[in-house]
């Protein structure tokens, strides 16, 4: 039977619209089961804290559990590889960070290409680091620290949560710009590094404030400076490193990524929900208490941020002649 032209065109229009309707229905149905959010470091560190704050907001807002899963190791690469290899359905996410931008240059034999194989979803927060020493350390200012380090080249131990992490790179940038030589001691996450710093087993650390701010406030660690361009609102009495080393700025960041080819409708829904959370006064205040600031934007905004950070820290990796494999 031959359909009238008007009826045929009407049916054709409906058929053409079905894929869009199907994608919309899938996005509206998402999430239909619990979602994993992987963190490449141990529990209690800065990326873990950021992930748990975001996961709780998403759980409350989207009606399914967003479960934080810690997969430490290889500078965050184990967690990243797991997400890269996961189905692109929105049920496996990564709390990405500065280390992912660094690893692009630091590792020569990665099993993935971060820019190609991951889909940026949303930025979350900028992380300030504290340049911190044990209270028994003789230096009380950045200037005194630099003088001490130059008088004792290679004798100071600088702890970090791991090779290629933001705190490690903040330290490498400091070494380059201040002209000092320190021995890098890498740990598997911030908690064990801070444990040794608190015990005086290592002399200094560029520590995420979210992990160490309470120790600084309690006098268990001495904060010499913060690494941001401006003084921290939660520690306003502590100067910036840049006040002693002009031009120095090193801030970490966190954001959510998904596997390549994750449906745009799911990415957009997650982006909108995360941005809504970061606009919430209570959640913003919680990040602020930890010395962090939130940053919002579209998936493309976050993609540009990752690209800019990859370029910046790639230069530091090459200047310091760092290699992880």
MARDOLO-39859 format. One record per residue: residue in one letter; x, y, z of N, C-alpha, C, CB in turn. Coordinates in steps of 0.05 Angstrom, whole numbers, plus 32768, in hexadecimal, padded with zeros to 4 digits. Atoms other than C-alpha are relative to their C-alpha. Glycine has a CB too. Layout:
REM residues N
aXYZXYZXYZXYZ...
//
This chain:
REM residues 325
x80117FE880008000800080008012801980007FED80008018x7FF07FE78002801B80447FED7FF4801580128001800A7FE3x800A7FEB7FEE8016807980237FFE801B7FF2801380028018x80017FE5800A7FFF80BF80138019800F80087FE7800F800Bx7FE77FF17FFC803980F0800E8001800D801C800480157FEBx80007FF17FE680248118804C80057FEC80177FE6800F8004x7FFD80147FEB801E80D98077801C7FF480007FEC7FE97FFDx7FE5800B8002806180BE805D80148013800D80077FFB7FE3x7FED7FEC7FF5808580FF806F7FFD8002801E7FFA801B7FF3x80047FFF7FE3806580FF80B4800E7FE9800E7FE280008006x7FF480187FF5807C80B880C2801F80027FFF7FF77FE77FF2x7FE37FFC800380C280C980A8800B801380148006800A7FE3x7FF77FEC7FEC80C7810580D680017FF3801B7FED80188001x8000800E7FE680B480DA811280187FED80027FE57FF08003x7FEA8013800080E780A580FE801B800E800480007FF07FE6x7FE77FF17FFD811E80D880F88004800B801C800180177FECx7FFF7FF57FE5810D80F4813C80047FEB80167FE880108006x7FFF80147FEB810E80B1815F801C7FFD800D7FF97FE57FF3x7FE780017FF2815A80AE816B800480158015801780017FECx7FFD7FEA7FED815880F2818D7FEE7FFB80197FF9801B7FF3x801280067FEA811C80DD81B7800B7FE980117FE47FF87FF5x7FF480167FF28140809C81C98017800A801280097FEB7FEDx7FEA7FF57FF0817E80C281DF7FF780108018801380117FEEx800C7FF07FEA815480F282087FF57FEE80167FEB80137FF5x800B80137FEC813080B8822980167FF380107FEF7FEB7FF2x7FEA800C7FF281728097823A800D8013801480157FF67FECx7FF57FED7FEE818D80D682587FEE800580188005801B7FF2x80137FFC7FEA814E80E082817FFF7FE980137FE480067FF5x800080197FF0815280988299801A7FFD80107FFB7FE87FEFx7FE680037FF3819B80A082AD80008010801A8016800A7FEDx7FF6801B7FFD81B1808A82DF7FEB7FEC800980187FFF8012x801480147FF88188804A82E5800C7FEC80147FF67FF17FE8x7FF280117FED81BC802883128017800F800C800A7FE57FF3x7FE97FF27FF381F7803B833F801680067FEC800B7FF08017x7FEB7FF7801182308061831F801A800080107FFB801D7FF5x7FE680007FF2827A80578330800F80197FF880107FE77FF8x7FEE7FEA800582A880938336801B7FF9800B7FF6801B800Ex7FE5800A7FF982F1807D8336801280178008800C7FF07FEAx7FEC7FED7FF7832880A2835B801B7FF17FFF7FFA800B801Dx7FE6800E800483718092834B801280018018800D800C7FEAx7FEF7FFD7FE88389809D83927FF17FF580188008801D8005x800D800C7FE9837B808283D87FEC8012800D80167FF88014x80157FF17FF2834280978404800C801580137FED7FED8010x7FF87FEC7FED834980D7842C801080177FF380107FF48015x7FF17FEC800E837280FE83F97FEE80147FF280127FF47FECx800F7FEB800C835C813C83D37FED7FF67FEA801380157FF5x8013800980158340811883957FE97FF0800B800F7FF07FEBx801580107FF4831A80E883C17FEB8012800E800C7FED8015x80137FEE7FF382FB812183E97FEF800E7FEC801080158011x80107FF3801582E6814683AA7FEC7FEC7FF48012800B7FEAx80118014800C82C98106838D7FE87FFA8012800F7FE67FFAx801680077FEE82A080F683CB7FEC80178003800C7FF9801Cx80137FE97FFE8283813D83CF7FEE80007FE78010801A8002x800F80008019826E813983857FED7FE87FFF801280017FE8x801080188002825680F1838A7FE78002801280107FE88009x80177FFD7FEE8229810283C57FEA80127FF48008800A801Cx80137FEE800E820A813C839F7FF17FF27FEA800E80197FF6x800D800E801681FD811183627FED7FEA800980167FF47FEEx801280147FF581E080D9838C7FE6800B8009800E7FF18017x80187FF37FF681AF810883AC7FEF800B7FE9800780178014x800F7FF38016819D812B836B7FF57FEE7FEB801280147FF4x800880128016819880F1833B7FF47FE6800980187FFA7FEFx801080177FF6817A80BC8368800D7FE57FFE7FE780007FF2x7FF18018800081B080888360801B8004800E80057FF57FE3x7FE77FFE7FF281EF80798387801780057FED80057FE88011x7FE77FFB800E822F8097836C80167FF780148004801E7FF7x7FED800D7FED8264806B838D801C80067FF97FFB7FE17FFFx7FE47FF9800482AB8083839580117FE68004800980168013x7FEF80187FFF82DD804C8386801D80087FFD7FF87FEB7FEAx7FE37FF8800183278056839680107FEA7FF2800B8005801Dx7FEE8012800F835880378365801B800C7FFE7FF47FFA7FE3x7FE67FF28000839C8052837A80157FF07FF0800A8004801Cx7FE9800D800E83DC804483538007800D7FE67FFA7FE47FFCx7FF67FF6801A8407805B83197FF8801D7FFB7FF77FEE7FEAx80067FE4800483FA80A583247FE480067FF68013800C7FEEx801C7FFC800983AF809D83187FFA7FF17FE77FFB801D7FFDx8004800D801A83B9807582D87FEE7FE68002801A7FF97FF4x801080187FFE8399803582F37FE280077FFF80067FF1801Bx801C7FF880008357805883017FF8800B7FE57FFB80168016x80067FF4801B835B807E82BF7FFC7FEA7FEC801680137FF8x8002801680138367803E82977FE67FF1800480177FED8003x8019800E7FFA832C801D82BA7FE8800F7FF37FFC7FFD801Ex80177FF0800B82FD805682A5800280007FE18001801C800Bx7FFD8000801D831A8059825E7FF57FE67FF4801E80037FF8x8008801A800B830B800F82557FE37FF9800780127FEA800Bx801B80057FF882C5801382747FEC80067FEA7FF98010801Ax80147FF9801382858014824B7FF9801E80017FE67FF08004x80067FE380018273805B82347FE3800580058009800C7FE4x801D7FFE7FFA8230805B82577FFA801280187FF57FE58005x80047FEE7FEA823A808D828F80007FF3801C7FE6800D7FFDx8001800D7FE6823F805982C6801C7FFB800C7FF27FE57FFDx7FE580007FF5828B805D82CF800C801B7FFA80117FE97FF4x7FF67FE5800382A880A282DB801B8002800E7FED8015800Cx7FE67FFB7FF482EC80BE82EE8001801B800D80177FFD7FECx7FF97FE67FF582FE80F4831F801C80067FF77FFD80008020x7FE67FFA800C8336810F82F4800C8018800F7FFC80077FE2x7FF27FEA7FF3836A8141830B801980077FF180077FF9801Cx7FE87FF5800D83AA816582FB80137FEA7FF7800E80138013x7FEE8015800783D0812382FB7FFA7FF47FE47FFF7FE98015x8006800A801A83AB810E82BC800C80127FEA7FE17FFF7FFCx7FF37FEE801283C5814C8298801E7FFB80007FFA801D8006x7FE380057FFD840B813E82B380087FE67FF380088000801Dx7FF8801B8009840B80F482A180037FFE7FE27FEC7FEC800Ax7FFE8000801D840281048257801D80037FF77FEF80167FF5x7FE37FFC8006844B811B825680127FEE80108007801D8003x7FEF800F7FED846680F6829280047FE37FF87FF48002801Cx7FFE801C8008845780B0827880027FFE7FE27FE77FF1800Ax7FFB8004801D8471809A82357FF07FE97FF4801E7FFC7FFBx800D8019800A844B805882307FE47FFC800C80117FE88007x801B80027FF68404806782477FEF7FEE7FED7FF3801C8003x80128011801083CF803682307FE8800F7FF57FF77FE88011x80167FF0800983A0806F8221800A801C7FF97FEA80018015x7FFB7FE48006839F80B682067FE9800F800E800080067FE1x80147FF47FEF837B80E0823A7FED80137FF0800D80108017x80107FED80108364811682097FEE7FF27FED801380137FF1x8010800E8014834B80E381D77FEC7FED800D80127FF07FEEx800F80167FF5832F80AD82057FED8007801680127FEB8009x80127FF77FEA830B80D6823A7FEE80177FF7801080088018x80137FEB800682CE810382367FFE801280197FE47FF57FF9x80047FEE7FEA82D2814082647FE380068006800F801B7FFBx801C7FFC7FF882918148828B7FFD801B800E7FF77FEA8013x80037FE77FF1829A818182BD8018800480127FE680008010x7FEC7FF97FEB82CF81A582E57FF38000801B800C801B7FF9x800B80017FE582C681A18330800E8016801280047FE5800Dx7FF37FEE7FED82FB81C78358801D80057FF97FFD7FF6801Cx7FE37FF98001833E81EA8359800B7FFB801C8005801D7FF6x7FF580087FE6836A81CF839180198011800680077FE38000x7FE87FF17FF8839B81FC83B680127FEE80117FF880198011x7FED80107FF083DA81DD83D3800D8012801580157FF47FEEx7FF17FF27FEC83FD81F18412801D7FF680007FF47FFC801Cx7FE480087FFD844981F2841580057FFD801E801480167FF3x800180067FE3844F81D0845980187FF180097FE77FF18006x7FE9800D7FF3848781BA84877FF87FF7801C801980138000x800380097FE5848C819684C980078018801280117FE78007x7FFA7FE97FEE848A81C98504801D800280097FEE7FFF8017x7FE480007FF784D181B585178013800B7FEB80087FE58009x7FEE7FF7801584EC81CB84D48008801D80057FF27FFE7FE4x7FF77FE57FF98517820A84DC7FF580177FF0801E80017FFEx800A7FEA801084FA823384A37FE38007800780027FF97FE2x801B7FF67FFA84BD825E84B27FF480107FE9800180118019x800A7FF2801784B68280846F800B7FF27FE78009801E8000x7FF7800C801984BE826D8426801D80097FFA7FEE80097FE8x7FE57FF7800484FD8298842280147FF180118002801E8006x7FEE80107FEF851C8274845D80027FE47FF77FF68001801Dx8000801C800B85088231843F80137FFE7FE97FE47FF77FF8x7FEF80008018852B824283FD801D800280097FF880177FEDx7FE47FFC7FF7856A82598422800A7FE6800C800280178014x7FF980197FF3856A8219844B80057FEA7FEB7FEB7FF78015x7FFE80148014855F81ED840E801A80047FEF7FE880007FEDx7FE77FFB800F8598820F83E880197FFA80108000801D7FF6x7FE980077FEF85C68205842380027FE280047FFD800F801Ax8000801E7FFC85B381BB84267FF57FF27FE77FEF7FF98019x800B800B801985AA81A583DD7FFD7FE18002801280077FE9x8005801D8001858B816083D57FFB7FF3801B80167FF37FF3x8004800C7FE68581815784207FE48002800B8013800D8014x801C7FFD7FF78538816B84267FEE7FEC7FF07FF6801D7FFCx80138012800D8501813884187FE5800E7FFC7FFC7FE78012x80197FF4800784C3815183F57FEB7FE97FFB800280127FE7x8014801580038487812383FE7FEB80087FEC7FF27FFA801Bx80177FFA8012844E811D83CC7FED7FE88000800980067FE3x801280178001841080F183C280067FED7FEA7FE4800B7FFDx7FF980138015843180D18386800E800F7FE97FE77FF27FF6x7FF17FF68016845C80DB83497FED800C7FEB80137FEB7FF3x80117FF38014843D810D83197FE7800C800A7FF97FEC7FEBx80177FF37FF48407812483498004801E80017FFA7FF4801Cx7FFF7FE37FFE83F6816D83518014800A80157FE5800B8007x7FEC7FF87FEC841E81748392801D7FFB7FF77FFB7FF3801Ax7FE58006800B845A81538371800880157FEC80027FE47FF4x7FFA7FED80158456818283368003801C800C7FEB80007FEAx7FFD7FE77FF3844D81BE8364801C8002800B7FEB80048017x7FE580017FF5848E81A98385801580037FEA80057FE7800Fx7FED7FFE801684B281A083428001801C7FF57FF97FEC7FEAx80007FE4800A849C81E5832B800F801280147FE380097FFDx7FF27FF07FEC84B58202836D801E7FFB7FFE7FF67FF8801Dx7FE48006800384F881DF8365800D800F7FE880057FE17FFDx7FF67FF28018850081FC831F8001801E80057FED7FFA7FE8x80027FE37FFD84EA824383318011800B80177FE480098003x7FF17FF77FE9850D82478375801D7FF87FFE7FF47FF6801Ax7FE580098003854C8224835E800A7FEF8017801280177FFCx7FF880117FEA854D81F083957FFF7FE37FF87FEE80058019x7FFE801D8006855C81A583977FF47FF28018801D7FF77FFBx800C80107FEB852E817883C07FFB7FE47FF57FE6800C800Ax8004801C80078524812C83C07FE27FFB800180107FED8012x801C8006800084DE811883AB7FFB7FE5800B7FF580027FE3x8008801A7FF484BE80E183D57FE27FFC7FFA80057FFF801Fx801C80048009847E80C683B57FF27FEB80127FFF7FF77FE3x801180127FF0844780A583DE7FE87FF87FF07FF7800D801Bx80198008800D8407808283CB7FE8800F800C7FFC7FE18002x80167FEF7FF683D980BC83DB8009801380157FEA7FEE800Bx7FF97FEB7FEC83D880F8840980017FF6801D7FEC80167FFFx7FFF80087FE483C780D4844B801A7FF5800A7FEA7FEC8005x7FE6800A7FF6840880AC8451801680157FFE80087FE77FF1x7FEC7FEB8002843180E784397FFD801480177FFD800F7FE5x80057FEE7FEA84118114846D80087FF3801B7FE380098001x7FF8800E7FE7841C80DF84A3801E800380057FF87FE27FFEx7FE37FFD7FFD846780E184968009801D8004800E7FF47FE8x7FFA7FE37FFC8468812D84927FFA8007801D7FF080117FEDx80077FFA7FE48444813184D580137FF480147FE37FF68006x7FED800D7FEF8476810184F2801D800A7FFD80007FE27FFBx7FE67FF6800584B1812884D780127FEE7FF0800D8007801Ax7FF08013801084C880EF84AA8009800D7FE67FF17FE67FFBx7FF97FF0801784C8811F846F7FFE801D80087FED7FFA7FE7x7FFE7FE47FF784D5816984727FEA80127FF5801B800C7FF8x80147FEE800B84A2818984447FEE7FF27FEC800E80187FF3x8013800B80138467817E84167FEF80177FF57FEE7FEA800Dx80157FEF800C843C81A583E67FE67FF08003800680097FE2x801780117FFA83FC818984037FE6800D7FF87FFF7FFA801Ex801B7FF5800583B4819283EB7FF4800A801A7FEE7FEB7FF3x800B7FF57FE7839381C0841E7FE97FF0800A7FF8801D7FFBx8017800F7FF783568194841F80087FE980127FF07FF57FE8x7FF680167FF08381815D843E800F800A801980127FEF7FF0x7FED7FF87FEB83AD8187846C7FF88019800F801B80047FF4x80067FE67FF4838A81C8847F7FFC7FFE801E7FE7800B7FF3x800580037FE3837581AE84C4801A7FFD800F7FED7FE98006x7FE680037FF383BD819B84D4800E801B800280117FEB7FF1x7FF47FE5800083D481E184C17FF3801180157FFE800D7FE4x800E7FF07FEC839E820284EB80067FF7801C7FE17FFE7FFBx7FFA800A7FE683AF81D58526801D800380087FF87FE38002x7FE47FFC7FFA83F981E6852180117FE67FFE8004800B801Bx7FF180198003840D819E8512801280007FE77FEC7FE87FFEx7FEF7FFA8017842981B684CF8003801E7FFE7FF47FF37FE6x7FFC7FE48004844781F984BE7FFC80077FE2801C80098009x80057FF8801B842A82198480801280187FF97FE380077FFBx7FEE7FEB800884608242845E7FF380127FEB801A7FF67FF5x800C7FF180168436825784227FEA7FEF7FF4801580087FEBx8013800E801183FD824583F4800880047FE37FE280098005x7FF68000801B8407823783AA7FEF80107FEC80037FE57FF7x80117FF2801283CE825F838C800A801D7FFB7FE38002800Cx7FF87FE5800783D482A4836D7FF9801480167FF380097FE6x80097FEF7FEA83AE82C483A780007FF0801A7FE3800B7FFAx8000800D7FE683AF82B583F17FE57FF28004800480158016x801880107FFB837D828184097FEE800E801480087FE4800Bx80137FF47FEE833E829B842A7FFE7FF1801B7FE480017FF4x800180107FE783428263845E801A800280107FF97FE37FFAx7FE67FFC7FF2838B8272846F800C801A7FF780147FE87FFAx7FF77FE6800B839282BC8460801A800A800A7FEB80148005x7FE77FF67FF483CE82C6848D80197FF37FF380007FFA801Ex7FEA800E800D83F8829684638005800C7FE47FFB7FE17FFEx7FFB7FF4801A841A82B684277FFF7FEC7FE9801C800E8000x7FFE80128018841D829A83E0801E7FFB7FFB7FF2800D7FE8x7FE480058008845C827A83C5800980167FEE80027FE47FF2x7FF97FEB8013845A82AF838F8009801A800C7FE980067FEFx7FF67FE87FF3846782E583C2801E7FFF80057FF28004801Bx7FE380047FFD84AD82C883CA800D7FF77FE680067FEC8016x7FF6800A801984B582A683867FED800C7FEA80017FE17FFFx80127FF28013849682D783537FF77FEE7FE9800D80197FF6x800A800E8017846982B783207FF87FE3800680137FFF7FEBx8007801B7FF98460827583457FE27FFD800680117FF68018x801C80077FFB8419825883427FFE7FE27FF97FEC80117FEFx8005801C80058406820F83487FE67FF7800E80187FEE8009x801980097FF483BE81F983547FF77FE77FF27FEB80167FFEx800B8019800A83A181B5834C7FE380047FF780027FE98014x801C7FFE8007835C81A683317FF57FE37FFD7FFC800F7FE5x800E801980038328816F832D7FE880047FEF7FF87FF4801Cx80187FFF801182F0815F82FD7FF87FE47FF8800580127FE7x800B801A800782C5812682E480037FFB7FE27FE37FFE8009x7FFD8009801C82D4810082A47FF27FE57FFC801D7FFE7FF7x800D8019800782B280C68281800E7FF47FE87FE180057FFAx7FF3800C801782C88094824C7FF8800E7FE67FF97FE37FFEx80057FF5801A82CC80AB82047FE67FF47FF580177FFB7FEDx801A8007800D828980A881DE7FE97FFC801380047FE67FF0x80177FFF7FEE825F80AE821C7FEB80127FF48008800A801Dx80147FEF800D821C80C982028000801C800A7FE57FF38004x80007FE47FF9821A811482007FEA800880137FFE80117FE7x80177FFA7FEF81D68114822280077FF9801D7FE77FF17FF7x7FF980087FE581F380F0825F80168013800A800B7FE38001x7FEB7FED7FF88231811D82607FF4801B8008801480047FE9x800D7FE67FFA8205815B825E7FF07FFF801A7FED80087FE9x801080027FE881D8814182958012800080197FEF7FE68000x7FED7FFF7FEA8213813382C2800C801C800480167FEB7FFCx7FF57FE57FFE8231817782B27FED8013800E8007800A7FE4x80147FEE7FF481F1819B82C47FFC7FFA801E7FE57FFD7FF1x800480077FE481E9817583058018800780117FFA7FE28003x7FE77FF87FF182328180831A8001801E800380197FF57FF2x7FFF7FE27FFE822E81CA83097FEB800A80147FFA800C7FE5x80147FF87FEC81EE81CF8332800A7FFC801C7FE67FEF7FFCx7FF580057FE5821281B0836D801580158007800D7FE58001x7FEB7FED7FFB824D81DF83667FF5801C8004801480007FE9x800D7FE67FFB821C821A83667FF28000801B7FEC80067FE9x800E80027FE681FD820183A78011800D80167FF97FE38007x7FF07FF37FEC8214822E83E0800D7FEE80157FEF8014800Fx7FF480127FEC821F81F4841180177FF17FF57FEA7FED800Ax7FE9800F800C824A81CC83E1801780127FFA7FF67FF17FE7x7FEB7FED80058271820983CC800F8007801A7FF5801A7FF3x7FF47FFA7FE6827D8219841580117FE9800A7FEA80078015x7FF080177FF7829581D38423801B7FFF7FF17FF07FE67FFBx7FE77FFF800F82C981D883EB80118016800B7FFB80037FE2x7FF17FE87FF682DD821D8405800E7FFA801B7FEE80188003x7FF580077FE682E88201844B801A7FEF7FFD7FEC7FF08011x7FE980128006831A81D0842C8016800E7FF07FF77FE87FF1x7FEC7FF1800E83408208840A7FFE7FFD7FE2801B7FF88009x80048005801D832481F783C57FEB80147FF67FF87FE37FFAx80157FF0800D82FA822083947FF47FF07FEA800C801B7FF6x800E800F801582C6820383658003800F7FE67FE27FFC8008x80017FF3801A82C68210831B7FEC7FF17FEE801C80017FF3x8016800C8010828B820482ED800580067FE27FE5800B8009x7FFE7FFB801D8281820382A27FF67FE87FF1801D80067FF8x800A80158012826F81D8826780167FEA7FFD7FF9800B7FE4x7FEB801480068292819782528016800A7FEF7FF37FE87FF3x7FEB7FF5801182B781BE821D80128013800F7FF4800F7FE8x7FEF7FEF7FEF82CF81F0825180147FEF800F7FEE80108014x7FEF80127FF182EB81B7827A80157FF47FEE7FF07FEA800Ex7FED800B8013830B8199823C801780137FFA7FF27FF87FE6x7FEB7FEB8005833081DB822E8012800280187FF3801B7FFAx7FF07FFE7FE7834781DE827780147FE980017FEE7FFF8018x7FEE80178000836481988271801780047FEC7FF07FE67FFAx7FEC7FFC8015838881AA82308015801580097FF280097FE6x7FED7FEC7FF783A681E9824F80137FF680167FF08018800Bx7FF0800B7FEA83BD81C4828D80147FEB7FF57FEE7FF38015x7FED8014800C83DC818C82628018800E7FF47FF17FF07FEAx7FE97FF1800B840681C0823E8012800C80157FF580177FEEx7FF07FF37FEB841B81E5827D80127FED800F7FED800E8014x7FF080127FF0843181A982A580127FEE7FEF7FED7FEF8010x7FEE800E8011844F81878269801B800E7FFE7FF47FFD7FE4x7FE77FF08001848281BF826780107FFC801A7FFA801E7FFDx7FF180057FE7849381B482B1800C7FE480007FEC80038018x7FF5801B8001849B816982A680197FFF7FEF7FEB7FEC7FF4x7FE88001801284CB8175826C80178010800C7FF9800C7FE5x7FEB7FF07FF484F281AC8291800E7FF080167FF5801B800Ax7FF5800F7FEA84FB818082CE800A7FE57FF87FEA7FFC8016x7FF7801A800B850B814482A17FF57FE98010801E7FFF8000x800D80157FF184D8811882C47FF67FEA7FED7FE8800B8011x800C8017800F84C480D382AB7FF77FEB801480157FF47FECx800A80147FEE849A809E82CB80027FE47FF57FE380068006x7FFC801C800B84A88063829C801780007FEC7FE67FF77FF3
//
